[in-house]
Amino acid sequence: MTEADPFAALADANRRRLMEALRDGPKTVNELASRLPVSRPAVSQHLKALLDARLVSVRAEGTRRWYSIGGPGLTRLNLWLDQFWQA
């Protein structure tokens, strides 16, 4: 399975908002859904796209799933962007 392109995942404004919300620390889907003008199922779909791009990680704790920032996709973005600051 090939990983999704992190740049394509971040092309959606709602996904960027989710990343910004997760910047403050891990959150559940319900916590994230309360910050966006979209339904909880839509938030779950956006989170799946971020997971597929390996921009976020998830851990289960009982019936809750906690999402947090981090993963190889974020490193990939950073490495690509760094080339412009080093020029």
HTML snippet that shows the backbone in 3Dmol.js (N, CA, C, O; Angstrom):
<script src="https://3Dmol.org/build/3Dmol-min.js"></script>
<div id="view" style="width:600px;height:400px;position:relative"></div>
<script>
const pdb = `
ATOM      1  N   MET A   1       0.841  -1.184   0.000  1.00  0.00           N
ATOM      2  CA  MET A   1       0.000   0.000   0.000  1.00  0.00           C
ATOM      3  C   MET A   1       0.887   1.249   0.000  1.00  0.00           C
ATOM      4  O   MET A   1       1.806   1.354   0.813  1.00  0.00           O
ATOM      5  N   THR A   2       0.623   2.178  -0.888  1.00  0.00           N
ATOM      6  CA  THR A   2       1.377   3.426  -0.925  1.00  0.00           C
ATOM      7  C   THR A   2       0.692   4.433  -0.020  1.00  0.00           C
ATOM      8  O   THR A   2      -0.534   4.471   0.083  1.00  0.00           O
ATOM      9  N   GLU A   3       1.501   5.237   0.626  1.00  0.00           N
ATOM     10  CA  GLU A   3       0.908   6.229   1.515  1.00  0.00           C
ATOM     11  C   GLU A   3       0.398   7.409   0.714  1.00  0.00           C
ATOM     12  O   GLU A   3       0.922   7.736  -0.351  1.00  0.00           O
ATOM     13  N   ALA A   4      -0.635   8.038   1.249  1.00  0.00           N
ATOM     14  CA  ALA A   4      -1.238   9.184   0.585  1.00  0.00           C
ATOM     15  C   ALA A   4      -0.290  10.381   0.650  1.00  0.00           C
ATOM     16  O   ALA A   4       0.529  10.490   1.563  1.00  0.00           O
ATOM     17  N   ASP A   5      -0.408  11.257  -0.310  1.00  0.00           N
ATOM     18  CA  ASP A   5       0.425  12.454  -0.393  1.00  0.00           C
ATOM     19  C   ASP A   5       0.013  13.439   0.705  1.00  0.00           C
ATOM     20  O   ASP A   5      -1.140  13.867   0.735  1.00  0.00           O
ATOM     21  N   PRO A   6       0.928  13.806   1.603  1.00  0.00           N
ATOM     22  CA  PRO A   6       0.567  14.735   2.671  1.00  0.00           C
ATOM     23  C   PRO A   6       0.161  16.116   2.152  1.00  0.00           C
ATOM     24  O   PRO A   6      -0.650  16.801   2.774  1.00  0.00           O
ATOM     25  N   PHE A   7       0.722  16.520   1.021  1.00  0.00           N
ATOM     26  CA  PHE A   7       0.330  17.807   0.455  1.00  0.00           C
ATOM     27  C   PHE A   7      -1.121  17.777  -0.013  1.00  0.00           C
ATOM     28  O   PHE A   7      -1.862  18.741   0.183  1.00  0.00           O
ATOM     29  N   ALA A   8      -1.523  16.679  -0.624  1.00  0.00           N
ATOM     30  CA  ALA A   8      -2.913  16.539  -1.066  1.00  0.00           C
ATOM     31  C   ALA A   8      -3.848  16.493   0.138  1.00  0.00           C
ATOM     32  O   ALA A   8      -4.941  17.059   0.102  1.00  0.00           O
ATOM     33  N   ALA A   9      -3.418  15.821   1.200  1.00  0.00           N
ATOM     34  CA  ALA A   9      -4.252  15.747   2.400  1.00  0.00           C
ATOM     35  C   ALA A   9      -4.482  17.128   3.000  1.00  0.00           C
ATOM     36  O   ALA A   9      -5.565  17.413   3.510  1.00  0.00           O
ATOM     37  N   LEU A  10      -3.478  17.976   2.943  1.00  0.00           N
ATOM     38  CA  LEU A  10      -3.599  19.315   3.537  1.00  0.00           C
ATOM     39  C   LEU A  10      -4.216  20.342   2.593  1.00  0.00           C
ATOM     40  O   LEU A  10      -4.360  21.509   2.957  1.00  0.00           O
ATOM     41  N   ALA A  11      -4.578  19.921   1.396  1.00  0.00           N
ATOM     42  CA  ALA A  11      -5.214  20.848   0.452  1.00  0.00           C
ATOM     43  C   ALA A  11      -6.599  21.252   0.925  1.00  0.00           C
ATOM     44  O   ALA A  11      -7.108  22.295   0.514  1.00  0.00           O
ATOM     45  N   ASP A  12      -7.214  20.457   1.770  1.00  0.00           N
ATOM     46  CA  ASP A  12      -8.553  20.737   2.285  1.00  0.00           C
ATOM     47  C   ASP A  12      -8.449  21.627   3.528  1.00  0.00           C
ATOM     48  O   ASP A  12      -7.684  21.326   4.445  1.00  0.00           O
ATOM     49  N   ALA A  13      -9.205  22.702   3.559  1.00  0.00           N
ATOM     50  CA  ALA A  13      -9.154  23.654   4.673  1.00  0.00           C
ATOM     51  C   ALA A  13      -9.581  23.020   5.996  1.00  0.00           C
ATOM     52  O   ALA A  13      -9.020  23.350   7.041  1.00  0.00           O
ATOM     53  N   ASN A  14     -10.554  22.124   5.971  1.00  0.00           N
ATOM     54  CA  ASN A  14     -10.979  21.479   7.215  1.00  0.00           C
ATOM     55  C   ASN A  14      -9.872  20.609   7.802  1.00  0.00           C
ATOM     56  O   ASN A  14      -9.735  20.520   9.022  1.00  0.00           O
ATOM     57  N   ARG A  15      -9.099  19.981   6.960  1.00  0.00           N
ATOM     58  CA  ARG A  15      -7.980  19.160   7.442  1.00  0.00           C
ATOM     59  C   ARG A  15      -6.886  20.034   8.048  1.00  0.00           C
ATOM     60  O   ARG A  15      -6.263  19.666   9.044  1.00  0.00           O
ATOM     61  N   ARG A  16      -6.663  21.192   7.437  1.00  0.00           N
ATOM     62  CA  ARG A  16      -5.690  22.121   8.027  1.00  0.00           C
ATOM     63  C   ARG A  16      -6.188  22.601   9.385  1.00  0.00           C
ATOM     64  O   ARG A  16      -5.395  22.754  10.313  1.00  0.00           O
ATOM     65  N   ARG A  17      -7.484  22.838   9.512  1.00  0.00           N
ATOM     66  CA  ARG A  17      -8.053  23.252  10.805  1.00  0.00           C
ATOM     67  C   ARG A  17      -7.894  22.148  11.850  1.00  0.00           C
ATOM     68  O   ARG A  17      -7.610  22.424  13.016  1.00  0.00           O
ATOM     69  N   LEU A  18      -8.077  20.900  11.426  1.00  0.00           N
ATOM     70  CA  LEU A  18      -7.871  19.783  12.349  1.00  0.00           C
ATOM     71  C   LEU A  18      -6.419  19.735  12.828  1.00  0.00           C
ATOM     72  O   LEU A  18      -6.159  19.536  14.015  1.00  0.00           O
ATOM     73  N   MET A  19      -5.484  19.917  11.909  1.00  0.00           N
ATOM     74  CA  MET A  19      -4.069  19.930  12.288  1.00  0.00           C
ATOM     75  C   MET A  19      -3.793  21.052  13.287  1.00  0.00           C
ATOM     76  O   MET A  19      -3.058  20.861  14.255  1.00  0.00           O
ATOM     77  N   GLU A  20      -4.381  22.215  13.048  1.00  0.00           N
ATOM     78  CA  GLU A  20      -4.191  23.337  13.962  1.00  0.00           C
ATOM     79  C   GLU A  20      -4.779  23.031  15.336  1.00  0.00           C
ATOM     80  O   GLU A  20      -4.193  23.392  16.357  1.00  0.00           O
ATOM     81  N   ALA A  21      -5.935  22.366  15.367  1.00  0.00           N
ATOM     82  CA  ALA A  21      -6.552  22.007  16.649  1.00  0.00           C
ATOM     83  C   ALA A  21      -5.698  20.985  17.393  1.00  0.00           C
ATOM     84  O   ALA A  21      -5.608  21.027  18.620  1.00  0.00           O
ATOM     85  N   LEU A  22      -5.077  20.077  16.664  1.00  0.00           N
ATOM     86  CA  LEU A  22      -4.249  19.056  17.290  1.00  0.00           C
ATOM     87  C   LEU A  22      -2.894  19.589  17.746  1.00  0.00           C
ATOM     88  O   LEU A  22      -2.193  18.932  18.515  1.00  0.00           O
ATOM     89  N   ARG A  23      -2.535  20.749  17.284  1.00  0.00           N
ATOM     90  CA  ARG A  23      -1.268  21.369  17.686  1.00  0.00           C
ATOM     91  C   ARG A  23      -1.208  21.538  19.208  1.00  0.00           C
ATOM     92  O   ARG A  23      -0.129  21.496  19.799  1.00  0.00           O
ATOM     93  N   ASP A  24      -2.374  21.728  19.838  1.00  0.00           N
ATOM     94  CA  ASP A  24      -2.435  21.929  21.286  1.00  0.00           C
ATOM     95  C   ASP A  24      -2.380  20.630  22.081  1.00  0.00           C
ATOM     96  O   ASP A  24      -2.313  20.662  23.310  1.00  0.00           O
ATOM     97  N   GLY A  25      -2.408  19.495  21.401  1.00  0.00           N
ATOM     98  CA  GLY A  25      -2.346  18.208  22.084  1.00  0.00           C
ATOM     99  C   GLY A  25      -3.402  17.255  21.576  1.00  0.00           C
ATOM    100  O   GLY A  25      -4.268  17.645  20.793  1.00  0.00           O
ATOM    101  N   PRO A  26      -3.339  16.000  22.015  1.00  0.00           N
ATOM    102  CA  PRO A  26      -4.278  14.976  21.552  1.00  0.00           C
ATOM    103  C   PRO A  26      -5.732  15.334  21.854  1.00  0.00           C
ATOM    104  O   PRO A  26      -6.048  15.941  22.877  1.00  0.00           O
ATOM    105  N   LYS A  27      -6.603  14.938  20.929  1.00  0.00           N
ATOM    106  CA  LYS A  27      -8.035  15.211  21.075  1.00  0.00           C
ATOM    107  C   LYS A  27      -8.838  14.050  20.513  1.00  0.00           C
ATOM    108  O   LYS A  27      -8.359  13.298  19.665  1.00  0.00           O
ATOM    109  N   THR A  28     -10.070  13.914  21.000  1.00  0.00           N
ATOM    110  CA  THR A  28     -10.990  12.906  20.485  1.00  0.00           C
ATOM    111  C   THR A  28     -11.742  13.481  19.283  1.00  0.00           C
ATOM    112  O   THR A  28     -11.697  14.684  19.025  1.00  0.00           O
ATOM    113  N   VAL A  29     -12.426  12.609  18.561  1.00  0.00           N
ATOM    114  CA  VAL A  29     -13.228  13.055  17.415  1.00  0.00           C
ATOM    115  C   VAL A  29     -14.279  14.059  17.870  1.00  0.00           C
ATOM    116  O   VAL A  29     -14.496  15.070  17.203  1.00  0.00           O
ATOM    117  N   ASN A  30     -14.934  13.793  19.000  1.00  0.00           N
ATOM    118  CA  ASN A  30     -15.968  14.710  19.485  1.00  0.00           C
ATOM    119  C   ASN A  30     -15.397  16.085  19.801  1.00  0.00           C
ATOM    120  O   ASN A  30     -16.011  17.104  19.482  1.00  0.00           O
ATOM    121  N   GLU A  31     -14.228  16.118  20.426  1.00  0.00           N
ATOM    122  CA  GLU A  31     -13.598  17.409  20.710  1.00  0.00           C
ATOM    123  C   GLU A  31     -13.271  18.153  19.424  1.00  0.00           C
ATOM    124  O   GLU A  31     -13.474  19.363  19.327  1.00  0.00           O
ATOM    125  N   LEU A  32     -12.768  17.427  18.445  1.00  0.00           N
ATOM    126  CA  LEU A  32     -12.422  18.057  17.169  1.00  0.00           C
ATOM    127  C   LEU A  32     -13.668  18.513  16.418  1.00  0.00           C
ATOM    128  O   LEU A  32     -13.669  19.585  15.812  1.00  0.00           O
ATOM    129  N   ALA A  33     -14.726  17.711  16.454  1.00  0.00           N
ATOM    130  CA  ALA A  33     -15.961  18.051  15.745  1.00  0.00           C
ATOM    131  C   ALA A  33     -16.586  19.320  16.307  1.00  0.00           C
ATOM    132  O   ALA A  33     -17.234  20.067  15.573  1.00  0.00           O
ATOM    133  N   SER A  34     -16.402  19.572  17.591  1.00  0.00           N
ATOM    134  CA  SER A  34     -16.979  20.782  18.188  1.00  0.00           C
ATOM    135  C   SER A  34     -16.305  22.054  17.685  1.00  0.00           C
ATOM    136  O   SER A  34     -16.841  23.148  17.864  1.00  0.00           O
ATOM    137  N   ARG A  35     -15.148  21.926  17.064  1.00  0.00           N
ATOM    138  CA  ARG A  35     -14.398  23.086  16.558  1.00  0.00           C
ATOM    139  C   ARG A  35     -14.638  23.388  15.084  1.00  0.00           C
ATOM    140  O   ARG A  35     -14.209  24.427  14.582  1.00  0.00           O
ATOM    141  N   LEU A  36     -15.325  22.478  14.387  1.00  0.00           N
ATOM    142  CA  LEU A  36     -15.510  22.644  12.948  1.00  0.00           C
ATOM    143  C   LEU A  36     -16.986  22.700  12.575  1.00  0.00           C
ATOM    144  O   LEU A  36     -17.827  22.112  13.253  1.00  0.00           O
ATOM    145  N   PRO A  37     -17.294  23.409  11.495  1.00  0.00           N
ATOM    146  CA  PRO A  37     -18.695  23.507  11.048  1.00  0.00           C
ATOM    147  C   PRO A  37     -19.104  22.335  10.149  1.00  0.00           C
ATOM    148  O   PRO A  37     -19.832  22.521   9.174  1.00  0.00           O
ATOM    149  N   VAL A  38     -18.629  21.118  10.483  1.00  0.00           N
ATOM    150  CA  VAL A  38     -18.978  19.920   9.727  1.00  0.00           C
ATOM    151  C   VAL A  38     -19.421  18.845  10.710  1.00  0.00           C
ATOM    152  O   VAL A  38     -19.177  18.955  11.911  1.00  0.00           O
ATOM    153  N   SER A  39     -20.065  17.820  10.201  1.00  0.00           N
ATOM    154  CA  SER A  39     -20.592  16.751  11.049  1.00  0.00           C
ATOM    155  C   SER A  39     -19.466  15.888  11.623  1.00  0.00           C
ATOM    156  O   SER A  39     -18.340  15.893  11.124  1.00  0.00           O
ATOM    157  N   ARG A  40     -19.793  15.158  12.669  1.00  0.00           N
ATOM    158  CA  ARG A  40     -18.837  14.247  13.263  1.00  0.00           C
ATOM    159  C   ARG A  40     -18.369  13.187  12.264  1.00  0.00           C
ATOM    160  O   ARG A  40     -17.172  12.903  12.213  1.00  0.00           O
ATOM    161  N   PRO A  41     -19.273  12.585  11.458  1.00  0.00           N
ATOM    162  CA  PRO A  41     -18.794  11.636  10.443  1.00  0.00           C
ATOM    163  C   PRO A  41     -17.837  12.274   9.439  1.00  0.00           C
ATOM    164  O   PRO A  41     -16.895  11.626   8.983  1.00  0.00           O
ATOM    165  N   ALA A  42     -18.072  13.539   9.092  1.00  0.00           N
ATOM    166  CA  ALA A  42     -17.168  14.230   8.161  1.00  0.00           C
ATOM    167  C   ALA A  42     -15.803  14.425   8.807  1.00  0.00           C
ATOM    168  O   ALA A  42     -14.776  14.278   8.144  1.00  0.00           O
ATOM    169  N   VAL A  43     -15.785  14.752  10.089  1.00  0.00           N
ATOM    170  CA  VAL A  43     -14.509  14.892  10.802  1.00  0.00           C
ATOM    171  C   VAL A  43     -13.758  13.565  10.774  1.00  0.00           C
ATOM    172  O   VAL A  43     -12.546  13.538  10.560  1.00  0.00           O
ATOM    173  N   SER A  44     -14.477  12.467  10.991  1.00  0.00           N
ATOM    174  CA  SER A  44     -13.847  11.145  10.948  1.00  0.00           C
ATOM    175  C   SER A  44     -13.240  10.865   9.573  1.00  0.00           C
ATOM    176  O   SER A  44     -12.155  10.291   9.481  1.00  0.00           O
ATOM    177  N   GLN A  45     -13.929  11.263   8.512  1.00  0.00           N
ATOM    178  CA  GLN A  45     -13.406  11.061   7.158  1.00  0.00           C
ATOM    179  C   GLN A  45     -12.149  11.901   6.933  1.00  0.00           C
ATOM    180  O   GLN A  45     -11.181  11.434   6.332  1.00  0.00           O
ATOM    181  N   HIS A  46     -12.172  13.143   7.420  1.00  0.00           N
ATOM    182  CA  HIS A  46     -10.992  14.000   7.279  1.00  0.00           C
ATOM    183  C   HIS A  46      -9.817  13.422   8.077  1.00  0.00           C
ATOM    184  O   HIS A  46      -8.678  13.448   7.611  1.00  0.00           O
ATOM    185  N   LEU A  47     -10.091  12.906   9.265  1.00  0.00           N
ATOM    186  CA  LEU A  47      -9.036  12.304  10.071  1.00  0.00           C
ATOM    187  C   LEU A  47      -8.457  11.067   9.382  1.00  0.00           C
ATOM    188  O   LEU A  47      -7.254  10.819   9.463  1.00  0.00           O
ATOM    189  N   LYS A  48      -9.291  10.306   8.718  1.00  0.00           N
ATOM    190  CA  LYS A  48      -8.796   9.143   7.976  1.00  0.00           C
ATOM    191  C   LYS A  48      -7.828   9.579   6.878  1.00  0.00           C
ATOM    192  O   LYS A  48      -6.798   8.939   6.669  1.00  0.00           O
ATOM    193  N   ALA A  49      -8.153  10.659   6.181  1.00  0.00           N
ATOM    194  CA  ALA A  49      -7.250  11.165   5.143  1.00  0.00           C
ATOM    195  C   ALA A  49      -5.916  11.595   5.749  1.00  0.00           C
ATOM    196  O   ALA A  49      -4.861  11.353   5.163  1.00  0.00           O
ATOM    197  N   LEU A  50      -5.959  12.232   6.921  1.00  0.00           N
ATOM    198  CA  LEU A  50      -4.726  12.646   7.595  1.00  0.00           C
ATOM    199  C   LEU A  50      -3.941  11.430   8.089  1.00  0.00           C
ATOM    200  O   LEU A  50      -2.711  11.422   8.047  1.00  0.00           O
ATOM    201  N   LEU A  51      -4.651  10.410   8.554  1.00  0.00           N
ATOM    202  CA  LEU A  51      -3.985   9.165   8.959  1.00  0.00           C
ATOM    203  C   LEU A  51      -3.331   8.481   7.771  1.00  0.00           C
ATOM    204  O   LEU A  51      -2.193   8.021   7.863  1.00  0.00           O
ATOM    205  N   ASP A  52      -4.050   8.412   6.653  1.00  0.00           N
ATOM    206  CA  ASP A  52      -3.512   7.779   5.445  1.00  0.00           C
ATOM    207  C   ASP A  52      -2.260   8.499   4.943  1.00  0.00           C
ATOM    208  O   ASP A  52      -1.356   7.872   4.390  1.00  0.00           O
ATOM    209  N   ALA A  53      -2.214   9.807   5.138  1.00  0.00           N
ATOM    210  CA  ALA A  53      -1.040  10.594   4.739  1.00  0.00           C
ATOM    211  C   ALA A  53       0.035  10.583   5.822  1.00  0.00           C
ATOM    212  O   ALA A  53       1.100  11.179   5.663  1.00  0.00           O
ATOM    213  N   ARG A  54      -0.260   9.902   6.919  1.00  0.00           N
ATOM    214  CA  ARG A  54       0.662   9.756   8.043  1.00  0.00           C
ATOM    215  C   ARG A  54       1.067  11.089   8.656  1.00  0.00           C
ATOM    216  O   ARG A  54       2.210  11.294   9.068  1.00  0.00           O
ATOM    217  N   LEU A  55       0.077  11.998   8.702  1.00  0.00           N
ATOM    218  CA  LEU A  55       0.286  13.289   9.339  1.00  0.00           C
ATOM    219  C   LEU A  55      -0.157  13.282  10.795  1.00  0.00           C
ATOM    220  O   LEU A  55       0.290  14.109  11.590  1.00  0.00           O
ATOM    221  N   VAL A  56      -1.030  12.355  11.141  1.00  0.00           N
ATOM    222  CA  VAL A  56      -1.504  12.205  12.517  1.00  0.00           C
ATOM    223  C   VAL A  56      -1.418  10.734  12.907  1.00  0.00           C
ATOM    224  O   VAL A  56      -1.313   9.847  12.059  1.00  0.00           O
ATOM    225  N   SER A  57      -1.466  10.506  14.200  1.00  0.00           N
ATOM    226  CA  SER A  57      -1.516   9.143  14.720  1.00  0.00           C
ATOM    227  C   SER A  57      -2.737   9.031  15.628  1.00  0.00           C
ATOM    228  O   SER A  57      -3.312  10.038  16.041  1.00  0.00           O
ATOM    229  N   VAL A  58      -3.120   7.811  15.930  1.00  0.00           N
ATOM    230  CA  VAL A  58      -4.294   7.571  16.763  1.00  0.00           C
ATOM    231  C   VAL A  58      -3.981   6.465  17.754  1.00  0.00           C
ATOM    232  O   VAL A  58      -3.255   5.521  17.443  1.00  0.00           O
ATOM    233  N   ARG A  59      -4.541   6.593  18.958  1.00  0.00           N
ATOM    234  CA  ARG A  59      -4.423   5.528  19.943  1.00  0.00           C
ATOM    235  C   ARG A  59      -5.788   5.324  20.580  1.00  0.00           C
ATOM    236  O   ARG A  59      -6.515   6.278  20.855  1.00  0.00           O
ATOM    237  N   ALA A  60      -6.115   4.076  20.806  1.00  0.00           N
ATOM    238  CA  ALA A  60      -7.389   3.732  21.423  1.00  0.00           C
ATOM    239  C   ALA A  60      -7.214   3.684  22.934  1.00  0.00           C
ATOM    240  O   ALA A  60      -6.222   3.175  23.454  1.00  0.00           O
ATOM    241  N   GLU A  61      -8.209   4.230  23.619  1.00  0.00           N
ATOM    242  CA  GLU A  61      -8.233   4.193  25.079  1.00  0.00           C
ATOM    243  C   GLU A  61      -9.679   3.907  25.473  1.00  0.00           C
ATOM    244  O   GLU A  61     -10.501   4.820  25.546  1.00  0.00           O
ATOM    245  N   GLY A  62      -9.978   2.656  25.722  1.00  0.00           N
ATOM    246  CA  GLY A  62     -11.361   2.259  25.960  1.00  0.00           C
ATOM    247  C   GLY A  62     -12.156   2.422  24.677  1.00  0.00           C
ATOM    248  O   GLY A  62     -11.790   1.875  23.637  1.00  0.00           O
ATOM    249  N   THR A  63     -13.248   3.178  24.755  1.00  0.00           N
ATOM    250  CA  THR A  63     -14.071   3.413  23.567  1.00  0.00           C
ATOM    251  C   THR A  63     -13.665   4.685  22.831  1.00  0.00           C
ATOM    252  O   THR A  63     -14.229   5.003  21.784  1.00  0.00           O
ATOM    253  N   ARG A  64     -12.710   5.401  23.363  1.00  0.00           N
ATOM    254  CA  ARG A  64     -12.266   6.653  22.723  1.00  0.00           C
ATOM    255  C   ARG A  64     -11.017   6.428  21.898  1.00  0.00           C
ATOM    256  O   ARG A  64     -10.180   5.574  22.190  1.00  0.00           O
ATOM    257  N   ARG A  65     -10.931   7.239  20.849  1.00  0.00           N
ATOM    258  CA  ARG A  65      -9.735   7.247  20.007  1.00  0.00           C
ATOM    259  C   ARG A  65      -9.145   8.650  20.096  1.00  0.00           C
ATOM    260  O   ARG A  65      -9.815   9.641  19.806  1.00  0.00           O
ATOM    261  N   TRP A  66      -7.904   8.715  20.495  1.00  0.00           N
ATOM    262  CA  TRP A  66      -7.208   9.982  20.655  1.00  0.00           C
ATOM    263  C   TRP A  66      -6.298  10.215  19.459  1.00  0.00           C
ATOM    264  O   TRP A  66      -5.455   9.378  19.133  1.00  0.00           O
ATOM    265  N   TYR A  67      -6.475  11.354  18.814  1.00  0.00           N
ATOM    266  CA  TYR A  67      -5.679  11.728  17.638  1.00  0.00           C
ATOM    267  C   TYR A  67      -4.639  12.750  18.052  1.00  0.00           C
ATOM    268  O   TYR A  67      -4.906  13.630  18.870  1.00  0.00           O
ATOM    269  N   SER A  68      -3.454  12.626  17.481  1.00  0.00           N
ATOM    270  CA  SER A  68      -2.390  13.596  17.751  1.00  0.00           C
ATOM    271  C   SER A  68      -1.552  13.798  16.494  1.00  0.00           C
ATOM    272  O   SER A  68      -1.539  12.969  15.584  1.00  0.00           O
ATOM    273  N   ILE A  69      -0.863  14.918  16.478  1.00  0.00           N
ATOM    274  CA  ILE A  69      -0.002  15.276  15.343  1.00  0.00           C
ATOM    275  C   ILE A  69       1.264  14.442  15.397  1.00  0.00           C
ATOM    276  O   ILE A  69       1.766  14.106  16.469  1.00  0.00           O
ATOM    277  N   GLY A  70       1.761  14.121  14.231  1.00  0.00           N
ATOM    278  CA  GLY A  70       3.052  13.453  14.151  1.00  0.00           C
ATOM    279  C   GLY A  70       3.011  12.269  13.222  1.00  0.00           C
ATOM    280  O   GLY A  70       1.981  11.617  13.055  1.00  0.00           O
ATOM    281  N   GLY A  71       4.135  12.007  12.628  1.00  0.00           N
ATOM    282  CA  GLY A  71       4.263  10.864  11.739  1.00  0.00           C
ATOM    283  C   GLY A  71       5.193  11.167  10.589  1.00  0.00           C
ATOM    284  O   GLY A  71       5.629  12.304  10.411  1.00  0.00           O
ATOM    285  N   PRO A  72       5.495  10.150   9.812  1.00  0.00           N
ATOM    286  CA  PRO A  72       6.414  10.315   8.687  1.00  0.00           C
ATOM    287  C   PRO A  72       5.934  11.323   7.641  1.00  0.00           C
ATOM    288  O   PRO A  72       6.750  11.948   6.963  1.00  0.00           O
ATOM    289  N   GLY A  73       4.623  11.483   7.507  1.00  0.00           N
ATOM    290  CA  GLY A  73       4.109  12.449   6.534  1.00  0.00           C
ATOM    291  C   GLY A  73       4.503  13.874   6.893  1.00  0.00           C
ATOM    292  O   GLY A  73       4.811  14.683   6.018  1.00  0.00           O
ATOM    293  N   LEU A  74       4.491  14.173   8.184  1.00  0.00           N
ATOM    294  CA  LEU A  74       4.880  15.507   8.640  1.00  0.00           C
ATOM    295  C   LEU A  74       6.369  15.740   8.402  1.00  0.00           C
ATOM    296  O   LEU A  74       6.783  16.835   8.022  1.00  0.00           O
ATOM    297  N   THR A  75       7.161  14.710   8.628  1.00  0.00           N
ATOM    298  CA  THR A  75       8.594  14.802   8.350  1.00  0.00           C
ATOM    299  C   THR A  75       8.824  15.029   6.863  1.00  0.00           C
ATOM    300  O   THR A  75       9.674  15.828   6.470  1.00  0.00           O
ATOM    301  N   ARG A  76       8.058  14.318   6.041  1.00  0.00           N
ATOM    302  CA  ARG A  76       8.179  14.481   4.579  1.00  0.00           C
ATOM    303  C   ARG A  76       7.882  15.920   4.150  1.00  0.00           C
ATOM    304  O   ARG A  76       8.599  16.488   3.326  1.00  0.00           O
ATOM    305  N   LEU A  77       6.826  16.502   4.711  1.00  0.00           N
ATOM    306  CA  LEU A  77       6.500  17.904   4.412  1.00  0.00           C
ATOM    307  C   LEU A  77       7.634  18.823   4.841  1.00  0.00           C
ATOM    308  O   LEU A  77       8.050  19.708   4.093  1.00  0.00           O
ATOM    309  N   ASN A  78       8.119  18.603   6.033  1.00  0.00           N
ATOM    310  CA  ASN A  78       9.165  19.457   6.582  1.00  0.00           C
ATOM    311  C   ASN A  78      10.440  19.400   5.751  1.00  0.00           C
ATOM    312  O   ASN A  78      11.050  20.431   5.467  1.00  0.00           O
ATOM    313  N   LEU A  79      10.835  18.204   5.367  1.00  0.00           N
ATOM    314  CA  LEU A  79      12.048  18.064   4.546  1.00  0.00           C
ATOM    315  C   LEU A  79      11.909  18.772   3.211  1.00  0.00           C
ATOM    316  O   LEU A  79      12.849  19.410   2.737  1.00  0.00           O
ATOM    317  N   TRP A  80      10.738  18.659   2.606  1.00  0.00           N
ATOM    318  CA  TRP A  80      10.524  19.302   1.315  1.00  0.00           C
ATOM    319  C   TRP A  80      10.549  20.823   1.469  1.00  0.00           C
ATOM    320  O   TRP A  80      11.157  21.517   0.654  1.00  0.00           O
ATOM    321  N   LEU A  81       9.896  21.343   2.506  1.00  0.00           N
ATOM    322  CA  LEU A  81       9.860  22.795   2.707  1.00  0.00           C
ATOM    323  C   LEU A  81      11.220  23.351   3.111  1.00  0.00           C
ATOM    324  O   LEU A  81      11.570  24.469   2.733  1.00  0.00           O
ATOM    325  N   ASP A  82      11.984  22.584   3.871  1.00  0.00           N
ATOM    326  CA  ASP A  82      13.302  23.051   4.314  1.00  0.00           C
ATOM    327  C   ASP A  82      14.229  23.419   3.169  1.00  0.00           C
ATOM    328  O   ASP A  82      15.079  24.297   3.320  1.00  0.00           O
ATOM    329  N   GLN A  83      14.082  22.772   2.043  1.00  0.00           N
ATOM    330  CA  GLN A  83      14.974  23.070   0.914  1.00  0.00           C
ATOM    331  C   GLN A  83      14.854  24.523   0.467  1.00  0.00           C
ATOM    332  O   GLN A  83      15.798  25.071  -0.102  1.00  0.00           O
ATOM    333  N   PHE A  84      13.714  25.150   0.714  1.00  0.00           N
ATOM    334  CA  PHE A  84      13.525  26.541   0.292  1.00  0.00           C
ATOM    335  C   PHE A  84      14.136  27.528   1.270  1.00  0.00           C
ATOM    336  O   PHE A  84      14.459  28.656   0.896  1.00  0.00           O
ATOM    337  N   TRP A  85      14.300  27.107   2.539  1.00  0.00           N
ATOM    338  CA  TRP A  85      14.902  28.000   3.529  1.00  0.00           C
ATOM    339  C   TRP A  85      16.410  27.923   3.460  1.00  0.00           C
ATOM    340  O   TRP A  85      17.104  28.845   3.888  1.00  0.00           O
ATOM    341  N   GLN A  86      16.924  26.818   2.918  1.00  0.00           N
ATOM    342  CA  GLN A  86      18.372  26.628   2.840  1.00  0.00           C
ATOM    343  C   GLN A  86      18.968  27.254   1.572  1.00  0.00           C
ATOM    344  O   GLN A  86      20.188  27.374   1.460  1.00  0.00           O
ATOM    345  N   ALA A  87      18.137  27.644   0.639  1.00  0.00           N
ATOM    346  CA  ALA A  87      18.625  28.175  -0.641  1.00  0.00           C
ATOM    347  C   ALA A  87      19.190  29.568  -0.494  1.00  0.00           C
ATOM    348  O   ALA A  87      19.642  30.157  -1.476  1.00  0.00           O
TER     349      ALA A  87
END
`;
const viewer = $3Dmol.createViewer("view");
viewer.addModel(pdb, "pdb");
viewer.setStyle({}, {cartoon: {color: "spectrum"}});
viewer.zoomTo();
viewer.render();
</script>
